[in-house]
Amino acid sequence: MLNKKLYQTKNSITFFVFSLIALKGFGQQADTLKEDKFSIHAQTTVITQYKPAFTAKYSGQNSLITKEETKRSITSTLFLGAKLWQGASIFINPEIGGGSGLSGSLGVGASTNGETYRIDNSAPAFELARFFFRQIIPLDQRTKYNESDINRLGGTMPSNYFSFTIGKICISDFFDINSYSHDPRTQFMSWALMSNGAWDFPANTRGYTPSIVLEYVTPKHELRYGFSLVSTTPNGMIMNWNINKAGSHTLEYTYNYSITGKKGALRLLSFFTTANMGNYNQSIALNPESPDIHTTEKYGRTKYGFGINCEQQINNDIGAFFRTSWNDGNNETWEFTEIDRSASFGLSTNGNHWNRQNDNIGLAYVVSGLSTPHRNYLKAGGMGFELGDGNLNYALEQLTEIYYSMEITKFLFISGTYQFILNPAYNKDRGHVNVFSVRVHIII
């Protein structure tokens, strides 16, 4: 029944997306090289993942299922934007999402499908994903021209500016960006490759939250600060508006540089979150045989961490990236994924050498770890919102991913992806795991 609903939803969404192509094309003809007053874009992404059976000495409530498994996800988003006055714009993104990750996105820290969420009901559901206002204030007379893009109006843009954004957003649209490893709809799909794994970034279950973002941007230097609401429960959908007791701060500095004409960027990120968190050590002390972190939750507890994010163009076709991140790991993971330490690197190249310029191939590796309190909690049989095998023979979790994205038409891309996971959920007693994926992405 669910597959039938997904199939019907996919067909209706795909028809809707293609029906916008003519409208968008007409708008572009009318506004070419002019200041856009409106922006219309849309995307649909369907991902099918297959996992062969694997062996494990034991399984728990939140384990990756050992049997053979096939899962499908779908998202479809409409990106609408309008200019209000000079430098001011408003954007709204209605979105439909459905389906499931493998085993409900449980049992792997660097989970395999960045388009899926940890939700009980996998039927397609509507959400107003983004709804935000942005004001850009030029700091001098220098400008550049930007083509219309997702949540961006085409037209002249200041080279040096200050901006203010308020509304419901995805915080990773502004922070921890990387040209080669950021978008699971077109690039690597693992959660730990689309952003720094140990950054417990603020979001509801589907990845969005009300926020305020301040930006100071020049061609070489960028400084961003954001304050965001967090959920009332770990990885929940209801946001906590009591900002005196709960919230998340994000600060990032970016240095843009060039080496012999090849562009690169270095990003330094930090975050600080406070919420009604539970404590790993305290939960073990209260119940050594079966700790429950939720019994220790109280306001005043915090989580903080840091991340480094580098990208470097090697030549006109090839680019490389590196990320590493850490958080203190004393209190429970609140929003993103159960990773307390992470490092990743990889390469991406287009298909120019085989006359397929808009094709892309990427290869990446990510290694993830847990803090000592976190691993002791899982060893004692504790459950997080993503992990919990009932026991733990600790080892670093490792994931390797390779993908090939092929342009079929200007609007349609099909990708094949393979992921190899060693020690899923940091457990040497489980796995290894092979995951094969096919991704269909429509963008206009």
ChimeraX attribute file (.defattr): number of C-alpha atoms within 10 A of each C-alpha:
attribute: neighborCount
match mode: 1-to-1
recipient: residues
	/A:1	7
	/A:2	12
	/A:3	12
	/A:4	9
	/A:5	14
	/A:6	21
	/A:7	13
	/A:8	12
	/A:9	20
	/A:10	22
	/A:11	12
	/A:12	11
	/A:13	19
	/A:14	16
	/A:15	11
	/A:16	15
	/A:17	21
	/A:18	16
	/A:19	11
	/A:20	16
	/A:21	17
	/A:22	11
	/A:23	12
	/A:24	16
	/A:25	12
	/A:26	11
	/A:27	15
	/A:28	17
	/A:29	9
	/A:30	11
	/A:31	15
	/A:32	13
	/A:33	15
	/A:34	13
	/A:35	17
	/A:36	21
	/A:37	15
	/A:38	19
	/A:39	21
	/A:40	24
	/A:41	22
	/A:42	22
	/A:43	22
	/A:44	24
	/A:45	24
	/A:46	22
	/A:47	26
	/A:48	20
	/A:49	21
	/A:50	17
	/A:51	20
	/A:52	13
	/A:53	15
	/A:54	15
	/A:55	13
	/A:56	15
	/A:57	8
	/A:58	13
	/A:59	17
	/A:60	16
	/A:61	15
	/A:62	21
	/A:63	22
	/A:64	26
	/A:65	20
	/A:66	18
	/A:67	11
	/A:68	10
	/A:69	14
	/A:70	16
	/A:71	17
	/A:72	22
	/A:73	25
	/A:74	25
	/A:75	24
	/A:76	25
	/A:77	24
	/A:78	23
	/A:79	22
	/A:80	21
	/A:81	25
	/A:82	19
	/A:83	18
	/A:84	14
	/A:85	9
	/A:86	9
	/A:87	15
	/A:88	16
	/A:89	21
	/A:90	21
	/A:91	24
	/A:92	21
	/A:93	23
	/A:94	16
	/A:95	19
	/A:96	20
	/A:97	25
	/A:98	26
	/A:99	27
	/A:100	27
	/A:101	25
	/A:102	25
	/A:103	19
	/A:104	21
	/A:105	23
	/A:106	26
	/A:107	26
	/A:108	30
	/A:109	28
	/A:110	29
	/A:111	25
	/A:112	29
	/A:113	23
	/A:114	21
	/A:115	24
	/A:116	26
	/A:117	24
	/A:118	18
	/A:119	18
	/A:120	8
	/A:121	11
	/A:122	19
	/A:123	17
	/A:124	18
	/A:125	12
	/A:126	13
	/A:127	13
	/A:128	15
	/A:129	20
	/A:130	21
	/A:131	18
	/A:132	19
	/A:133	19
	/A:134	20
	/A:135	18
	/A:136	19
	/A:137	17
	/A:138	17
	/A:139	14
	/A:140	10
	/A:141	9
	/A:142	12
	/A:143	14
	/A:144	10
	/A:145	14
	/A:146	14
	/A:147	15
	/A:148	20
	/A:149	14
	/A:150	19
	/A:151	21
	/A:152	22
	/A:153	24
	/A:154	21
	/A:155	18
	/A:156	17
	/A:157	18
	/A:158	19
	/A:159	16
	/A:160	21
	/A:161	20
	/A:162	18
	/A:163	17
	/A:164	16
	/A:165	20
	/A:166	19
	/A:167	19
	/A:168	23
	/A:169	27
	/A:170	21
	/A:171	22
	/A:172	17
	/A:173	10
	/A:174	15
	/A:175	22
	/A:176	24
	/A:177	20
	/A:178	22
	/A:179	17
	/A:180	24
	/A:181	29
	/A:182	23
	/A:183	21
	/A:184	18
	/A:185	24
	/A:186	21
	/A:187	24
	/A:188	29
	/A:189	28
	/A:190	27
	/A:191	23
	/A:192	30
	/A:193	32
	/A:194	22
	/A:195	24
	/A:196	28
	/A:197	32
	/A:198	29
	/A:199	32
	/A:200	24
	/A:201	28
	/A:202	29
	/A:203	28
	/A:204	25
	/A:205	19
	/A:206	19
	/A:207	20
	/A:208	24
	/A:209	24
	/A:210	22
	/A:211	23
	/A:212	21
	/A:213	22
	/A:214	19
	/A:215	18
	/A:216	18
	/A:217	20
	/A:218	17
	/A:219	11
	/A:220	12
	/A:221	15
	/A:222	18
	/A:223	17
	/A:224	19
	/A:225	19
	/A:226	21
	/A:227	22
	/A:228	30
	/A:229	26
	/A:230	33
	/A:231	24
	/A:232	19
	/A:233	18
	/A:234	22
	/A:235	25
	/A:236	19
	/A:237	18
	/A:238	15
	/A:239	20
	/A:240	18
	/A:241	15
	/A:242	12
	/A:243	14
	/A:244	8
	/A:245	13
	/A:246	23
	/A:247	22
	/A:248	23
	/A:249	20
	/A:250	23
	/A:251	18
	/A:252	21
	/A:253	19
	/A:254	22
	/A:255	16
	/A:256	15
	/A:257	15
	/A:258	12
	/A:259	10
	/A:260	6
	/A:261	10
	/A:262	13
	/A:263	16
	/A:264	19
	/A:265	20
	/A:266	20
	/A:267	21
	/A:268	18
	/A:269	22
	/A:270	19
	/A:271	22
	/A:272	19
	/A:273	24
	/A:274	20
	/A:275	29
	/A:276	23
	/A:277	27
	/A:278	24
	/A:279	24
	/A:280	25
	/A:281	19
	/A:282	20
	/A:283	20
	/A:284	22
	/A:285	10
	/A:286	14
	/A:287	14
	/A:288	15
	/A:289	12
	/A:290	17
	/A:291	23
	/A:292	23
	/A:293	23
	/A:294	18
	/A:295	14
	/A:296	18
	/A:297	19
	/A:298	12
	/A:299	12
	/A:300	12
	/A:301	18
	/A:302	22
	/A:303	21
	/A:304	21
	/A:305	20
	/A:306	21
	/A:307	24
	/A:308	19
	/A:309	23
	/A:310	21
	/A:311	24
	/A:312	22
	/A:313	22
	/A:314	18
	/A:315	11
	/A:316	11
	/A:317	14
	/A:318	18
	/A:319	21
	/A:320	22
	/A:321	22
	/A:322	23
	/A:323	25
	/A:324	22
	/A:325	24
	/A:326	25
	/A:327	24
	/A:328	17
	/A:329	24
	/A:330	21
	/A:331	24
	/A:332	24
	/A:333	26
	/A:334	29
	/A:335	21
	/A:336	25
	/A:337	24
	/A:338	28
	/A:339	29
	/A:340	24
	/A:341	24
	/A:342	26
	/A:343	23
	/A:344	24
	/A:345	20
	/A:346	22
	/A:347	21
	/A:348	24
	/A:349	23
	/A:350	21
	/A:351	17
	/A:352	14
	/A:353	9
	/A:354	8
	/A:355	9
	/A:356	12
	/A:357	14
	/A:358	16
	/A:359	19
	/A:360	21
	/A:361	20
	/A:362	22
	/A:363	20
	/A:364	22
	/A:365	19
	/A:366	23
	/A:367	22
	/A:368	26
	/A:369	24
	/A:370	25
	/A:371	16
	/A:372	14
	/A:373	19
	/A:374	23
	/A:375	22
	/A:376	18
	/A:377	27
	/A:378	26
	/A:379	21
	/A:380	19
	/A:381	22
	/A:382	27
	/A:383	22
	/A:384	21
	/A:385	19
	/A:386	23
	/A:387	24
	/A:388	25
	/A:389	24
	/A:390	19
	/A:391	20
	/A:392	22
	/A:393	15
	/A:394	18
	/A:395	18
	/A:396	18
	/A:397	23
	/A:398	24
	/A:399	27
	/A:400	19
	/A:401	22
	/A:402	20
	/A:403	24
	/A:404	23
	/A:405	23
	/A:406	20
	/A:407	16
	/A:408	11
	/A:409	10
	/A:410	10
	/A:411	14
	/A:412	16
	/A:413	20
	/A:414	20
	/A:415	21
	/A:416	17
	/A:417	21
	/A:418	19
	/A:419	22
	/A:420	18
	/A:421	22
	/A:422	21
	/A:423	20
	/A:424	27
	/A:425	36
	/A:426	26
	/A:427	24
	/A:428	18
	/A:429	20
	/A:430	23
	/A:431	20
	/A:432	17
	/A:433	19
	/A:434	17
	/A:435	18
	/A:436	18
	/A:437	21
	/A:438	18
	/A:439	24
	/A:440	19
	/A:441	21
	/A:442	21
	/A:443	19
	/A:444	21
